[in-house]
Amino acid sequence: MARLVRWTALMAAAALLTGCSSGSSGDDQDDRGSDSRGPSAVAPSGVPASLASQRLDWGRCKGTADSPAPGGDWQCATLKVPLDWAEPEGETIGLAMIRDKADGDRRIGSLLFNFGGPGGSGVSTMPSYADSVSRLHERYDLVSWDPRGVAASEGVRCREDEDIQAAESVDATPDTPAEEQAYLKDAADFGKGCEKAAGKLMAHVSTTDTARDMDLMRHVLGDAKMHYFGISYGTELGGVYAHLFPKNVGRLILDAVVDPGADTMGHAENQTRGFQRALDDYLESTGQDPEQGSRKIADLLERIDSEPLPTSSPGRKLTQTLALTGIVLPLYSKDGWPALTSALEAAEEGDGSELLALADGYNERDSSGRYGTTTHSQRVISCLDDKQRPTVEETKELLPRFEKISPVFGAFLGWDTAGWCHDWPVAGQHETPEVSAPGAAPILVVGNTGDPATPYEGARRMADELGKDVGVMLTWKGEGHGAYGSGSDCVDSTVNAYLLDGTVPEDGKVCS
């Protein structure tokens, strides 16, 4: 059970189809680590002097068993931020950061990346994404970080690996009272595990908290303005930052945009429509009628629900929930479509191994049975953000609507609204995020008409809510989650011109 707003799933798909820790010192330093730049001239208001004046101790990145240290010139450091921004003089926590300094001699500043989730690790993702933004590296330090509650920054693990695997048997689209009870109990148990693991941090991992961390980060990096590239959930974070600090906005790109006007139910409906739209496009590409093809897949899932398929993984079967997850992953990128064809054909023949491998990619399960924690952090952050807690009764009432939108994904994403934050230990903060940013510099909002996880309509909503003369809309008529670096010279050149030269395109520009 996981909300599907994860750009990191696209990275998992890329890995299938084709970190580092805190900064060190002494002998680990190199010439690129010595940095004469200090904090920017004007400290953020409300930040203690001890935090505002800190200097980052950049050093060679130290890898872990889960995340080997990157090669090249990547450096890591730790930024100290308040645990509770309401009490900035109190306890602090450390945020793991990574950077590679600009290649050229016409440096603009730092370009901060957030790769989505929420819960995605910027420290582990940034080096693998660097080739995609090599043009930007000429004039920017490429910088990312693990937000609070994520990976090396007080990361939260709510459940151990053996318990995660055991929970694979829980039906995420319950059909009987017993399955419904098991589903809700599993959701509540997960929340208790998060509370035990996170402790007092659980109430301080909101998107607003992270946006405030970003402004301190900007200052300590020595930048007068925030230059930022947000992808997927990173677009919501960027919008919240712009709302809180409009005067500090420099050049902001929001790509694969989360709809800021959608509540919990709205997001689920958006994704149901988005993934069905992507599935329709995939089916058409294989010469199938989308309606008939979707019905065939839905029938397959019903058979798997009744009798899970055997796989080549010892002791594991392909459940309906795992099969759905396996179908979702290759829809994040058009490059994944051939793998989906092969996996569906194998499943029709009674072998669930390929769909299971795809599901494991999405769930960050490696060959030794270890699972990543992106979904754990994602849930802790989003359940603190979201105030809405749909009841089982409300969900059941809306299930026919979800299933009408998509016979494949409707029930899965509909039920997710009831289970995701069920019996959550901490109250949510808002119905929808506030992203209005009057007075901010123009922000480039990039929408992809074939985006499954963050449907295109959300990009237009984001541009509108940022405000007149702030949100500038760029449309790509393409497929997959995200537009920049996905094969459109028009998109890439427009984004590059904005970030490198400050050239703002005409609002409403379309790339096909």
C-alpha positions, 0 to 999 in steps of 0.5 A, spaced: 500 500 500 503 506 497 501 512 494 504 513 487 507 520 487 514 517 487 519 520 482 523 515 485 519 509 482 522 512 475 529 511 478 527 504 480 524 503 473 530 506 469 535 501 474 531 495 472 530 496 464 537 499 462 549 515 499 553 518 503 553 520 510 555 526 513 561 530 511 568 528 513 574 532 515 582 532 515 585 527 510 578 526 507 578 534 504 580 535 497 581 542 494 574 542 491 572 541 499 575 548 501 570 553 500 571 560 502 564 562 501 560 563 507 552 564 509 549 570 505 549 577 508 542 577 510 540 571 515 533 568 515 528 571 520 527 567 526 533 563 525 538 563 531 545 566 530 548 559 531 545 556 526 545 562 521 552 562 521 554 555 521 559 553 515 558 546 512 564 542 513 564 539 506 568 532 505 568 526 501 562 522 501 562 516 506 558 510 503 553 505 507 551 498 505 545 500 502 548 506 498 555 506 496 559 512 496 559 516 489 565 517 485 567 523 482 567 530 485 561 529 490 562 531 497 557 531 503 556 535 509 551 536 515 546 542 516 544 543 523 536 545 523 531 546 529 527 540 530 521 544 532 521 551 528 516 553 533 522 553 538 528 554 533 533 555 539 531 548 542 534 541 540 537 541 533 537 535 528 542 534 522 540 534 515 545 530 510 547 534 504 551 532 497 554 537 492 558 537 486 561 544 484 560 548 478 564 545 472 565 552 469 567 559 471 560 563 470 557 560 476 550 562 478 550 559 485 547 553 488 541 549 484 537 545 489 534 538 487 528 535 491 526 528 487 519 527 490 516 522 494 515 525 499 521 520 502 526 520 496 533 520 498 537 526 494 543 524 497 543 517 493 539 520 487 543 526 485 549 523 483 545 518 478 541 524 476 547 528 474 548 526 467 541 528 465 543 535 468 550 536 465 548 543 462 546 546 468 552 543 472 556 548 467 553 554 472 551 551 478 553 547 484 548 541 483 546 540 491 541 535 494 539 533 501 535 528 505 529 532 508 528 531 515 525 524 516 528 521 510 534 516 509 541 519 512 537 525 515 533 522 521 530 517 517 524 513 519 524 505 519 517 503 521 517 496 520 522 490 519 524 487 513 521 480 515 514 484 517 514 488 510 514 481 507 509 478 511 504 484 510 505 482 502 499 477 504 494 483 506 489 484 501 489 492 499 482 491 496 479 487 501 473 484 499 470 481 505 469 483 512 475 479 514 480 482 509 477 489 511 479 488 518 486 485 516 487 491 512 485 496 517 489 493 522 495 492 518 495 500 517 494 501 524 500 497 526 504 501 521 503 507 524 504 505 531 511 502 528 512 509 525 511 512 532 515 508 535 521 509 530 520 516 529 519 519 536 518 526 537 520 527 530 514 525 527 510 531 529 516 535 525 517 532 518 511 536 515 513 540 508 512 546 511 518 544 516 522 542 510 521 548 506 524 552 512 530 548 512 531 549 505 531 557 506 536 556 512 540 551 507 540 557 501 543 562 506 548 557 509 550 555 502 551 563 501 546 564 496 541 570 496 536 567 492 533 560 492 535 556 485 531 550 485 529 544 481 523 540 484 520 533 481 513 530 483 512 531 490 518 536 490 513 541 486 509 541 492 515 543 496 517 548 491 510 551 491 510 551 499 517 554 499 515 560 494 509 561 498 513 562 505 519 566 502 516 569 495 522 574 496 527 569 496 525 566 489 530 565 484 529 561 478 524 555 480 523 549 476 517 545 478 516 538 473 511 533 474 507 537 478 502 535 484 495 538 484 496 543 490 488 544 490 487 536 491 485 533 497 486 526 499 480 524 495 482 528 490 489 526 489 487 519 489 482 520 483 487 524 479 492 518 480 486 513 478 485 517 472 492 518 470 494 511 471 488 509 467 490 514 461 497 511 461 495 504 461 490 506 455 496 509 451 500 503 453 495 498 450 494 503 444 501 502 442 500 495 442 495 495 438 489 493 443 483 497 444 484 500 451 477 498 454 478 491 452 485 491 454 483 494 461 478 489 462 483 483 460 488 486 465 482 487 471 480 479 469 487 477 470 487 481 477 481 478 479 484 471 478 490 472 482 486 475 487 483 468 488 489 464 487 496 468 487 501 466 482 507 462 483 514 465 482 521 463 482 522 467 488 522 462 494 516 462 498 513 468 495 507 468 491 504 474 486 498 477 490 493 481 487 496 487 490 503 486 488 501 485 481 498 491 481 504 494 483 508 491 478 503 494 473 504 501 476 512 501 475 513 500 468 507 506 466 512 511 469 516 511 463 515 509 456 521 505 456 518 500 461 512 498 456 516 492 453 517 490 460 510 490 462 508 486 456 512 481 457 510 481 465 503 480 463 504 475 458 508 471 463 502 472 468 497 470 463 501 463 462 501 462 470 508 465 472 508 471 476 515 472 477 516 478 472 510 482 475 513 480 482 520 483 480 517 489 477 513 490 484 520 489 488 523 494 484 517 499 486 518 497 493 525 497 493 526 490 495 533 487 493 535 480 492 537 479 499 530 481 501 532 488 504 527 493 503 528 501 502 524 506 507 522 511 502 515 509 503 516 509 510 518 516 510 513 518 505 507 516 509 510 519 516 511 526 512 504 526 508 500 523 514 503 529 518 501 534 512 494 531 510 488 533 515 483 529 511 482 522 514 477 518 510 473 513 513 471 506 511 464 508 509 466 514 505 471 510 501 466 505 500 461 510 498 466 513 492 469 506 490 464 505 484 466 512 482 473 510 482 472 503 479 468 507 473 474 511 472 479 505 472 477 498 472 484 496 474 487 501 479 480 504 481 479 499 487 486 500 489 487 507 489 480 508 492 481 503 498 488 507 499 484 513 502 482 509 507 488 505 509 494 510 508 493 514 514 488 510 518 488 511 526 494 515 525 498 517 531 499 525 529 494 529 526 494 532 519 496 540 518 491 542 512 486 540 507 491 542 501 497 546 501 498 553 500 502 555 494 500 562 492 506 567 492 505 574 490 511 578 489 515 572 487 520 572 481 517 567 475 516 560 476 517 555 471 511 550 471 512 544 467 506 539 465 506 532 461 500 530 458 501 523 459 504 523 466 501 517 470 502 519 477 501 527 477 496 528 471 497 534 467 491 538 470 495 539 476 500 543 473 495 548 470 492 549 477 499 550 480 501 555 475 494 559 477 495 558 484 502 561 484 499 567 482 499 572 476 505 573 473 508 568 477 506 561 475 509 560 467 506 554 464 510 549 459 506 543 456 509 537 453 505 532 449 509 526 452 509 520 456 511 518 463 513 521 469 516 528 468 518 532 462 525 534 463 530 530 460 525 525 457 527 526 450 524 533 448 529 538 445 524 543 446 522 542 453 530 541 455 532 547 451 526 552 454 528 549 461 536 550 460 534 557 457 530 559 464 535 556 469 542 558 465 540 565 462 534 567 466 529 567 459 522 566 461 518 563 456 511 565 454 506 562 459 502 557 455 508 554 451 507 547 448 512 542 446 510 536 442 
